[in-house]
C-alpha cells in the first residue's frame, strides 16, 4: 500500500486528504482543512509549511499530489495561490516526499468522469469511492480527489512501465 497525501492549497484554507492505495483499491486515512490565520502573507506561508510538515511527520506519506495553479480572473489571488502551493511543495520536498501536480480538470475527469464537474459532484464521488459515512467538506474532498487522481495515474503508469521496456517482443 502506498500512502498518498493530496493537497488543495489556499492562503486561507488548505485542504488535505490522505489515502492508502494498492493501485486497485483506495482506503481513507484522514482529511481536513488547515485554517490559515494571520495578516501577513509570509506568516501564512510559514503556517502552511509548518502545518503540512507536521502532517507529513505524523502520517508518513510516500507521495504528495497537489493541484496546479489555474488561471484566475484576479492576478493577486492567483499569485497568493501559487505561493501557498510553493509552501506546501517545500514542506514535502524538505521531508523527502516526491510531488506530483495535477490540473483541476484532470482531477475532476479522473474522479467524476467529466472535467467540468462541480464541487458537489466531486464531494459525492469522493464519498462513494472511499466508502465514507458522511460527505467531507469541500476543500478536504478536493484534496482527497487529488490523492485519488494520483492513485489512478500511478496504476496506469505501473501497467505501462513493463510495456515500455519491451521493444520488438524482447525486454530492453
C-alpha positions as CSV (number, residue, x, y, z in Angstrom):
1,X,0.0,0.0,0.0
2,X,1.2,3.5,-0.9
3,X,0.2,6.4,1.3
4,X,-0.7,9.5,-0.7
5,X,-1.3,13.0,0.7
6,X,-3.5,15.2,-1.5
7,X,-3.3,18.9,-1.1
8,X,-5.8,21.6,-2.2
9,X,-3.8,24.7,-1.5
10,X,-5.1,28.0,-0.4
11,X,-3.9,31.1,1.5
12,X,-6.8,31.0,3.9
13,X,-7.9,27.3,3.9
14,X,-5.7,24.4,2.7
15,X,-7.4,21.1,2.3
16,X,-5.6,17.8,2.9
17,X,-6.6,14.2,2.3
18,X,-4.7,11.0,3.0
19,X,-5.4,7.7,1.4
20,X,-3.7,4.3,1.2
21,X,-3.8,2.8,-2.3
22,X,-2.6,-0.5,-3.7
23,X,-3.4,0.5,-7.3
24,X,-6.7,-1.3,-7.3
25,X,-8.3,-0.1,-4.1
26,X,-8.1,3.1,-2.1
27,X,-8.7,3.4,1.7
28,X,-9.4,6.6,3.5
29,X,-6.9,7.5,6.2
30,X,-7.6,11.1,7.2
31,X,-8.7,14.5,5.9
32,X,-9.4,18.0,7.0
33,X,-8.6,21.7,6.5
34,X,-5.8,23.8,7.8
35,X,-7.3,27.2,8.7
36,X,-4.5,29.7,7.9
37,X,-4.7,32.8,10.1
38,X,-2.7,36.0,10.3
39,X,-2.4,39.2,8.4
40,X,0.9,38.9,6.6
41,X,1.4,36.6,3.6
42,X,4.8,35.4,4.8
43,X,3.3,34.4,8.2
44,X,0.5,32.5,6.4
45,X,3.0,30.7,4.1
46,X,5.1,29.8,7.2
47,X,2.0,28.4,8.8
48,X,1.2,26.3,5.7
49,X,4.8,25.0,5.6
50,X,4.8,24.2,9.4
51,X,1.4,22.5,9.5
52,X,2.0,20.4,6.4
53,X,5.4,19.4,7.7
54,X,3.8,18.2,10.9
55,X,1.1,16.3,8.9
56,X,3.8,14.6,6.9
57,X,5.7,13.7,10.1
58,X,2.6,12.2,11.7
59,X,1.2,10.2,8.7
60,X,4.4,9.5,6.7
61,X,3.0,9.6,3.2
62,X,5.2,8.1,0.4
63,X,3.9,10.6,-2.2
64,X,2.2,14.0,-2.3
65,X,-0.2,15.2,-5.0
66,X,-1.2,18.8,-5.4
67,X,-3.4,20.9,-7.6
68,X,-1.7,23.1,-10.2
69,X,-2.4,26.8,-10.3
70,X,-5.1,27.6,-12.8
71,X,-5.6,31.0,-14.5
72,X,-7.6,33.2,-12.2
73,X,-9.5,36.4,-13.1
74,X,-7.8,38.1,-10.2
75,X,-4.0,38.1,-10.7
76,X,-3.4,38.8,-7.0
77,X,-5.4,35.7,-6.0
78,X,-3.5,33.6,-8.5
79,X,-0.2,34.8,-7.1
80,X,-1.2,34.0,-3.5
81,X,-2.5,30.6,-4.5
82,X,0.9,29.9,-6.3
83,X,2.8,30.9,-3.1
84,X,0.6,28.7,-1.0
85,X,1.4,25.8,-3.4
86,X,5.1,26.7,-3.1
87,X,5.0,26.5,0.7
88,X,3.2,23.1,0.5
89,X,5.7,21.7,-2.1
90,X,8.6,22.9,0.0
91,X,7.2,21.1,3.1
92,X,7.1,17.9,1.0
93,X,10.5,18.3,-0.6
94,X,12.1,19.1,2.8
95,X,10.6,15.8,4.1
96,X,11.9,13.9,1.0
97,X,8.3,13.2,-0.3
98,X,8.0,13.1,-4.1
99,X,5.5,15.6,-5.5
100,X,3.1,15.2,-8.4
101,X,1.0,18.0,-9.8
102,X,-2.5,17.8,-11.5
103,X,-4.7,20.3,-13.2
104,X,-8.2,20.8,-11.6
105,X,-9.9,19.5,-14.8
106,X,-7.7,16.4,-14.8
107,X,-8.7,15.6,-11.2
108,X,-12.4,16.1,-11.9
109,X,-12.1,13.9,-15.0
110,X,-10.4,11.1,-13.0
111,X,-12.8,11.2,-10.1
112,X,-16.2,12.3,-11.6
113,X,-15.7,11.4,-15.3
114,X,-16.0,15.0,-16.6
115,X,-13.6,17.8,-16.3
116,X,-16.3,20.4,-15.8
117,X,-17.8,18.7,-12.7
118,X,-18.9,21.0,-9.9
119,X,-17.9,20.8,-6.2
120,X,-20.9,18.8,-5.1
121,X,-20.2,16.1,-7.7
122,X,-16.6,15.8,-6.6
123,X,-17.7,15.6,-3.0
124,X,-20.3,12.9,-3.8
125,X,-17.8,10.8,-5.8
126,X,-15.1,11.1,-3.1
127,X,-17.7,9.8,-0.6
128,X,-18.7,6.9,-2.9
129,X,-15.1,5.9,-4.0
130,X,-13.8,5.9,-0.4
131,X,-17.0,4.5,1.1
132,X,-17.3,7.3,3.6
133,X,-20.2,7.7,6.1
134,X,-20.5,11.4,5.5
135,X,-19.6,13.9,2.9
136,X,-16.3,15.7,3.6
137,X,-16.2,19.5,3.5
138,X,-15.3,20.9,0.1
139,X,-11.6,21.6,0.5
140,X,-11.0,18.2,2.1
141,X,-13.0,16.5,-0.6
142,X,-10.9,18.3,-3.2
143,X,-7.7,17.1,-1.6
144,X,-9.0,13.5,-1.4
145,X,-9.9,13.8,-5.1
146,X,-6.4,14.9,-5.9
147,X,-5.0,11.9,-4.0
148,X,-7.4,9.6,-5.8
149,X,-6.4,11.1,-9.2
150,X,-2.8,10.4,-8.3
151,X,-3.5,6.8,-7.3
152,X,-5.3,6.3,-10.6
153,X,-2.4,7.8,-12.6
154,X,0.1,5.6,-10.7
155,X,-2.0,2.5,-11.6
156,X,-1.8,3.4,-15.3
157,X,1.9,4.1,-15.1
158,X,2.5,0.8,-13.3
159,X,0.8,-1.0,-16.2
160,X,2.6,0.9,-18.9
161,X,6.1,0.6,-17.5
162,X,6.7,-3.1,-18.3
163,X,5.4,-2.5,-21.9
164,X,7.8,0.5,-22.4
165,X,10.7,-1.8,-21.5
166,X,9.6,-4.2,-24.3
167,X,10.6,-3.4,-27.8
168,X,10.0,-5.8,-30.7
169,X,9.0,-8.6,-28.4
170,X,12.1,-8.6,-26.2
171,X,13.0,-6.9,-23.0
172,X,15.2,-3.9,-23.4
